[in-house]
Amino acid sequence: MEALYKRFFERLPVRSEKTDSHLHLLNVTEQEQLHRIRVRAMWVAAGINLLYNTFYFLPLYFLPHLFPKISISLPFLKAPLQISLIEVAYSLVLSFAEITLLVLLNLTSAHDVGVATGYIHPANKQVQGETILRVGMETPAREVTEYGIDPFQGANKVFLFAFNTLNKMKGMIAHQFLRVLLTRILGRFAFREILDLSGLPIFMGLNAWGARVVVIQAQVVLMGQTVIERLIQSLPQRTLPPDEENLLYDTLEYIAISKRDFHQNHYLLTRRLIEHYQIKPQEYHLLSADFLTRLAESPNRIRNVCALIIAIGFLLDGRVSWRERAQVKRLHQAGILKENDAELQEFARAFVAGSGIDTLVERYLIGVPTVKKPVSGEVLEK
C-alpha cells in the first residue's frame, strides 16, 4: 500500500499559488487557504464515514438473505453464538476501503498545505515532498532513537498499551455507551436501526477531527523546520564542555519524555542541535534524576539556551499538553522558564496561526553573541 500512496502523492498537481518567502509566517491569504483546506478535509472525512455506514447497513436491512448466520458453540457461553461470516468479511472490506480513502485524503490535504505555504513547488517537489508524504501517512519520526532519545523512557508498558488501546477504541466505546443510554430512554421503541445508526455522528466526528489534526500537523511540521533553522542560527557557536553537553542531552530527552511521541519536529530539533554543537551521538541517553536541579544551578549562558529549547520543544507540535503544562508550572516556579503555562500556550497558538516565535527566542538570547547565517529554506523560488 505504501507504494500506492507514493504514486498517488507524486501525481498530485502542484498549482501556482501566491506565497511569500517566510515559511514560518503566514500572511492573510495563506491563512485563508489553510482554513479552506481544513474545512474541506473535515467534511470529506466525515462524508467517507457516511458512505461506509450507508454501504454497510443498507444491505443488512434490505438484503438480509445475503448474510446468512451460522451457530458457533463456545465453551464459556451457554447458548450458541450466531454470527455471519459474510457480514464480517464485508465489514472488513469496507473498513479497508474507508482507511485507504482517509489516507489518500490526508495525503491530498498535506500536499495542499505544502503548496499553500510555499514549501513545495514544481521545481522542488521531488526533494521536499518526502516530508509531506510522511505527515500525510502519519509516519512516526523514530529516527530520533539514532541519537539515543527515547520518548517512552521510564513509562509503564502495560499502562501505555492500555491507554493506546482505549484511545483507538474510543469511538466504539462511546457508541456502546450511547446504545445503552438510548435503550434505557426509549425502551421497546429502541429499534435496531436507531441503535445501529446512533454511532454515525460519533464516527463522522472522529473522522473529521482526525483529518483536521493531519492538516494542522502538516502546517506545524513545515513551519517548524524554518523555526528550528532560525533557532540554530541564533545560538552561539562553541564547543560545549562535557557537563554542558550532558545538560543539553538531558534537555532533549526531557522534551521527548514530556511529549511521549515521535514527532518530526522534535527529531529535527535534536539532530540540528547535536550537529550544531558537534556532540557525539549517544547510543542510549538516560535522563539524569537531578536534571532540573542541575539546570537551575547552571550558568546563565547554558541555562537560557536549554530553557529556550524546552519552551520551543514543547510547542513545536502545535500544542502544549496537560502533562507539559504541569512541567511548565514547575519550571516557571523554579525560575528556569520565563513563561508560565498560559503564556506558553499563547505562543503555541501564535505558532500555529503563523505569527512566528521570534519574541520567545529574543527573551532568552538577547545579549548572547551569535553568528548570523542565511536560514536554509527561508527563501524559495516561486
Summary of the structure (lengths in Angstrom):
residues: 382
radius of gyration: 24.8
end to end distance: 32.5
largest distance: 78.3
contacts: 1128
relative contact order: 0.12
helix: 67%
strand: 2%
